[in-house]
Amino acid sequence: MNIPSPECVVPDDMVDSAQSTMGYPARRVLHVINGEHYSGAERVQDLLAERLPDFGFAPAFACVKPDRFLRHRKSRWVPAFAAPMKSKWDLRPVGQLVELVRQGQFDLLHAHTPRTALVAAIAAAICRVPLVYHVHSPAGRDSTHGWQNRLNAIVEHISLTRASALIAVSQSLGERLRRWSRYRDRVFVVPNGVPCAEPRPTRTPGDKSWTLGTVALFRPRKGLEVLLESLALLAWQGTPVRLRAVGDFESAPYRRQVVTQAEALGLHGTVEWTGFTRDVARQLARMDLFVLPSLFGEGLPMVVLEAMAAGVPVVATRAEGIPEAIRDGQDGLLVEPNDPRALADAIARFVSGQVDWAAMRSNALERHAQHFSDEAMAAGVANVYRHVLAARAEKRQRTS
């Protein structure tokens, strides 16, 4: 990777904008991310890059698995650099990060995954700058691969001894982190947030057919198989629904497995596989209900917040942080994970008119605006940065 001059790392017009907004010199933050996908966590990173300058922080990206994020991010004006990491234990990007931090005069490193925490922690120690770590989901429950989960949790735990602050995206994740006494005083909860959207038009319950939607990077923990079983139950009951499944699959074999299941359940023509989209809001506008059947491993799913912002009522499971966004019976309906019949029953309650679709929609719109905006998320993260930098300045003053 060719390291540019400091002036190129963060453009002057971006720094000037942050300074004029807040009235004091902008601080520079290097976000160390994977960059392989453009899904929930990546949308958090993208939104933060767009909004942090409003709060006096000038961001840049360093990607250790550069791929889809660089192609699809909206924050095109934010500098991004490749520091490829070939495996979890590949430490070669450390030198690149150190050079970036020094030449770009970054004040903070902000890591977002166990993989990036490892190299960012070492680079932060060498450069003597604070490290902030963003916990988007529980590392020990990220997949159905037990050994991989354990390895991620170990890498994360080792790396976080260097972190000045840990940002959890939900209270449940915050409590999980506080169980480790060494982290307790460094944990901050900043809920995810998304921009307000053009709400989906209201509908009249009892229309001929309802469009269900789900959006994800599809992998086993997302519970897509459970949703397909629910669709089969609804079809058997004569409930008029169809599904838009929006997103990529984590692998070609998994896609074949799920599509084969759909065919075996007699769902041909009921499910539309749309593939990856950058424009989630446009897809949500075509849905009557948003369904997230996750089994586990959720922090605070961005797509649930996006559905709320778009005025699309949610049916979801009680996986980790989801109940912190959706209040059962007020903003949507919640069921236990891995229960196809309960999921089908919740969907049927909307379709039959037992649940007031318009009231749920109105409550979700209001709750999003009050608690889960992108502005509130960026303000919360900026406050963590200021806390870390103030503590560092105080420590330096005491030791000088």
C-alpha positions in Angstrom: 0.0 0.0 0.0 1.3 3.4 -0.9 1.0 5.8 2.1 0.0 9.3 1.0 1.1 12.5 2.7 -0.8 13.6 5.8 -2.7 16.2 3.8 -4.1 13.5 1.6 -5.1 11.2 4.5 -7.9 13.6 5.5 -8.8 16.3 3.0 -8.5 19.9 4.3 -12.1 20.8 3.3 -13.4 18.0 5.4 -11.4 19.1 8.4 -12.4 22.7 7.8 -16.1 21.6 7.8 -15.8 19.9 11.1 -14.0 22.8 12.7 -16.6 25.3 11.5 -19.5 23.2 12.8 -18.1 22.7 16.3 -16.0 25.8 16.7 -12.8 24.0 17.7 -10.1 22.0 15.9 -11.3 18.7 14.4 -9.8 15.5 15.7 -8.8 12.8 13.3 -10.1 9.2 13.7 -8.9 6.2 11.8 -11.6 3.5 11.6 -10.0 0.1 11.2 -12.6 -2.2 9.6 -12.9 -5.5 7.7 -14.6 -4.1 4.6 -15.4 -7.5 3.1 -19.2 -7.0 3.1 -21.7 -4.1 3.1 -24.2 -5.2 5.7 -25.4 -4.0 9.1 -22.1 -3.2 10.9 -20.7 -1.7 7.7 -23.7 0.6 7.4 -22.9 1.8 10.9 -19.4 2.6 9.9 -20.6 4.3 6.8 -23.1 6.5 8.6 -20.6 7.4 11.3 -18.2 8.6 8.6 -21.0 10.8 7.2 -22.1 12.3 10.5 -19.0 12.5 12.7 -17.7 15.7 11.0 -20.9 17.4 12.4 -19.5 16.7 15.9 -15.9 17.8 15.2 -14.2 14.5 14.2 -12.7 13.8 10.8 -12.8 10.1 9.9 -10.8 7.9 7.5 -10.9 4.1 6.9 -8.3 1.4 6.9 -9.7 -1.9 5.5 -8.0 -5.2 6.3 -10.4 -7.2 4.0 -11.1 -4.6 1.3 -14.0 -5.6 -0.9 -17.7 -4.6 -1.1 -17.5 -1.8 1.5 -15.2 0.3 -0.7 -17.5 -0.2 -3.7 -20.8 0.5 -2.0 -20.2 3.0 0.8 -22.0 6.3 0.6 -19.3 8.3 2.4 -17.2 8.4 -0.8 -15.4 11.6 0.2 -13.9 9.9 3.3 -10.4 8.6 2.6 -10.1 4.8 2.7 -6.9 2.7 2.5 -6.2 -1.0 2.0 -4.1 -2.8 4.6 -4.8 -6.5 3.6 -4.8 -9.1 6.4 -4.5 -12.6 5.1 -5.6 -14.4 8.3 -6.7 -13.7 11.8 -3.1 -13.8 13.0 -1.5 -11.9 10.1 0.2 -8.9 11.8 1.7 -7.3 8.6 -1.0 -4.6 8.6 0.3 -3.2 11.9 3.2 -1.5 10.2 0.9 0.1 7.6 -1.4 1.3 10.3 1.5 2.8 12.3 2.6 4.7 9.2 -0.9 5.9 8.5 -1.4 7.1 12.1 1.9 8.9 12.2 1.7 10.6 8.7 -2.0 11.4 9.1 -1.6 12.6 12.6 -4.6 10.6 13.8 -5.8 11.2 17.4 -7.7 7.9 17.8 -8.0 4.4 16.4 -11.5 2.9 16.2 -11.7 -0.8 15.6 -14.9 -2.7 14.7 -14.2 -6.5 14.7 -12.0 -9.0 16.6 -9.7 -9.2 13.6 -9.2 -5.4 13.4 -9.0 -5.1 17.2 -5.8 -7.3 17.1 -3.8 -5.1 14.7 -5.3 -1.8 15.9 -4.4 -2.6 19.5 -0.7 -3.1 18.6 -0.6 -0.1 16.3 -2.2 2.1 19.0 0.4 0.9 21.6 3.3 1.7 19.2 1.9 5.1 18.3 0.7 5.9 21.8 -2.8 6.9 20.7 -6.1 5.7 22.3 -8.0 2.7 20.9 -11.8 2.6 20.9 -13.5 -0.7 20.1 -17.0 -1.0 18.7 -18.9 -4.2 19.7 -21.6 -4.8 17.0 -22.5 -8.3 18.1 -21.3 -10.9 20.6 -18.1 -12.4 19.3 -18.7 -15.7 21.0 -22.1 -16.1 19.3 -21.4 -14.7 15.9 -21.9 -18.0 13.9 -22.8 -21.6 14.1 -19.1 -22.6 14.0 -18.2 -23.1 17.7 -14.5 -23.2 17.3 -14.5 -20.0 15.2 -16.7 -18.2 17.8 -14.2 -19.3 20.6 -11.3 -18.1 18.5 -12.9 -14.7 17.8 -13.8 -14.3 21.5 -10.2 -15.0 22.5 -8.7 -12.6 20.0 -11.2 -9.9 21.1 -10.5 -10.5 24.8 -6.7 -10.3 24.3 -7.0 -7.2 22.2 -9.3 -5.2 24.4 -6.9 -5.0 27.3 -5.4 -2.1 25.3 -8.8 -0.4 24.6 -9.5 2.9 26.3 -13.3 2.5 25.6 -15.7 -0.1 24.4 -18.8 0.9 22.6 -21.7 -1.6 22.8 -24.6 -1.1 20.4 -27.2 -2.3 22.9 -27.7 -2.6 26.7 -27.6 -6.4 26.4 -24.1 -6.3 24.8 -23.0 -3.7 27.4 -24.0 -6.0 30.2 -22.2 -8.9 28.6 -19.0 -6.8 28.5 -19.4 -5.5 32.1 -19.3 -9.1 33.3 -15.5 -8.8 32.8 -14.6 -6.6 35.7 -11.5 -5.3 33.9 -13.8 -3.7 31.2 -16.5 -2.4 33.5 -15.5 1.2 33.7 -14.7 1.4 30.0 -18.1 0.3 28.6 -20.4 2.8 26.9 -23.7 2.0 25.3 -24.4 3.9 22.1 -27.4 2.4 20.2 -27.2 2.1 16.5 -29.1 4.7 14.5 -30.3 5.3 10.9 -31.6 8.3 9.1 -35.3 9.1 8.8 -36.7 7.8 5.6 -39.8 8.4 3.4 -42.4 6.3 5.2 -44.0 3.5 3.3 -47.6 4.5 2.4 -50.3 3.2 4.7 -52.3 0.1 3.6 -55.7 -1.2 4.2 -55.7 -4.5 6.2 -57.4 -7.2 4.2 -55.8 -6.4 0.8 -55.5 -9.5 -1.4 -51.9 -10.2 -0.8 -49.2 -9.1 1.7 -45.6 -8.8 0.9 -43.2 -9.9 3.7 -39.6 -8.9 3.5 -36.3 -9.8 5.1 -32.9 -8.2 4.6 -29.6 -9.8 5.7 -26.3 -11.3 4.8 -27.9 -14.7 4.9 -26.2 -17.2 7.0 -27.5 -20.0 9.4 -27.9 -17.7 12.5 -30.3 -15.4 10.6 -33.0 -18.1 10.7 -34.0 -18.0 7.1 -34.9 -21.7 7.2 -37.3 -21.0 10.0 -39.0 -18.3 8.0 -39.4 -20.6 5.0 -41.1 -23.2 7.3 -43.4 -20.4 8.5 -44.3 -19.5 4.9 -45.2 -23.1 4.3 -47.5 -23.1 7.3 -49.1 -19.8 6.2 -49.7 -21.3 2.7 -51.3 -24.4 4.2 -53.6 -22.1 6.2 -54.5 -20.1 3.1 -52.9 -16.9 4.4 -52.0 -14.7 1.3 -48.4 -13.8 1.7 -45.2 -13.7 -0.4 -41.6 -13.0 0.6 -38.9 -10.7 -0.8 -35.6 -12.0 0.5 -33.0 -9.2 0.0 -29.3 -9.9 0.4 -26.4 -12.2 -0.5 -25.7 -15.6 1.0 -22.5 -16.1 2.9 -21.6 -19.0 0.5 -22.8 -20.7 -2.6 -23.4 -24.0 -0.9 -25.6 -22.3 1.8 -27.6 -20.6 -1.0 -28.2 -24.0 -2.7 -29.3 -25.5 0.6 -31.8 -22.8 1.4 -33.2 -22.7 -2.2 -33.6 -26.4 -2.2 -35.5 -26.3 1.1 -37.8 -23.6 -0.4 -38.6 -25.8 -3.4 -39.2 -28.9 -1.1 -41.7 -26.9 0.9 -43.6 -26.0 -2.2 -42.7 -22.3 -2.1 -41.9 -21.9 -5.8 -43.3 -18.5 -6.8 -43.8 -17.5 -3.2 -40.2 -16.3 -2.6 -38.3 -13.7 -4.6 -34.6 -13.8 -4.1 -33.5 -10.3 -5.0 -29.8 -10.5 -4.2 -27.6 -7.8 -2.6 -28.8 -4.2 -2.6 -27.2 -1.0 -1.5 -30.6 0.8 -1.4 -32.4 -0.9 1.5 -34.9 1.9 1.8 -36.1 1.2 -1.7 -36.7 -2.4 -0.9 -38.5 -1.6 2.4 -40.9 0.6 0.4 -42.1 -2.6 -1.3 -42.8 -4.5 1.9 -45.9 -4.6 4.1 -44.2 -6.4 7.0 -40.5 -6.8 7.8 -39.5 -10.2 9.3 -36.2 -10.9 11.1 -36.2 -14.5 12.3 -32.7 -14.4 13.8 -31.7 -17.3 16.1 -28.9 -15.5 18.0 -25.9 -13.3 17.6 -27.6 -9.9 17.2 -26.4 -6.6 18.7 -29.0 -4.0 17.6 -29.8 -4.9 13.9 -29.6 -1.9 11.6 -32.2 -3.3 9.3 -34.8 -3.4 12.1 -34.1 0.3 12.7 -34.4 1.0 9.0 -37.7 -0.8 8.8 -39.0 1.3 11.8 -37.8 4.5 10.1 -39.6 3.5 6.9 -42.8 2.8 8.7 -42.8 -0.9 8.0 -44.0 -2.9 11.1 -41.6 -5.6 12.3 -42.1 -9.2 13.3 -38.9 -10.5 14.8 -37.4 -12.8 17.4 -36.3 -12.0 20.9 -32.6 -12.4 20.0 -30.2 -10.3 22.1 -30.7 -6.6 21.4 -33.9 -6.8 19.2 -36.3 -6.2 22.1 -34.5 -3.0 22.9 -35.8 -1.5 19.6 -39.1 -3.4 19.2 -41.5 -3.3 22.1 -43.7 -6.4 21.7 -47.3 -5.3 20.9 -46.4 -1.7 20.6 -43.9 -1.2 17.7 -44.1 -4.8 16.3 -44.5 -8.4 17.4 -41.8 -10.6 19.0 -41.6 -14.4 19.1 -39.1 -16.9 20.5 -36.3 -17.9 18.1 -36.5 -21.1 16.1 -40.3 -21.4 16.4 -41.8 -21.5 12.9 -45.4 -21.8 14.2 -45.1 -18.8 16.5 -43.6 -16.8 13.7 -46.4 -17.8 11.3 -49.0 -16.9 13.9 -47.5 -13.4 14.5 -47.5 -12.8 10.7 -51.1 -14.1 10.4 -52.2 -11.7 13.2 -51.2 -8.8 11.0 -52.7 -10.2 7.8 -56.0 -11.0 9.5 -56.4 -7.6 11.1 -56.1 -8.8 14.7 -53.1 -6.4 15.0 -53.5 -2.7 14.1 -51.0 -2.3 11.3 -51.4 1.5 11.1 -50.9 1.9 14.9 -47.8 -0.3 14.9 -46.4 1.8 12.0 -47.0 5.1 13.8 -45.5 3.9 17.0 -42.4 2.6 15.2 -41.9 5.8 13.4 -42.1 7.8 16.6 -39.8 5.5 18.5 -37.2 5.6 15.8 -37.2 9.4 15.7 -36.8 9.7 19.4 -34.2 7.0 20.1 -32.5 5.6 17.0 -31.5 8.4 14.6 -28.1 8.5 12.9 -27.5 11.9 14.5 -28.0 10.4 18.0 -25.6 7.6 17.2 -22.9 9.9 15.9 -23.3 12.2 18.9 -23.0 9.3 21.3 -19.8 8.1 19.6 -18.4 11.6 19.5 -19.0 11.9 23.3 -17.0 8.7 23.9 -14.2 10.1 21.8 -14.1 13.3 23.9 -14.2 11.3 27.1 -11.2 9.2 26.0 -9.2 12.2 24.8 -10.0 14.2 27.9 -8.9 11.3 30.1 -5.7 11.0 28.1 -4.9 14.7 28.4 -5.5 14.6 32.2 -3.2 11.6 32.6 -0.5 13.3 30.6 -0.8 16.4 32.7 -0.5 14.4 36.0 2.6 12.6 34.8 4.3 15.7 33.2 
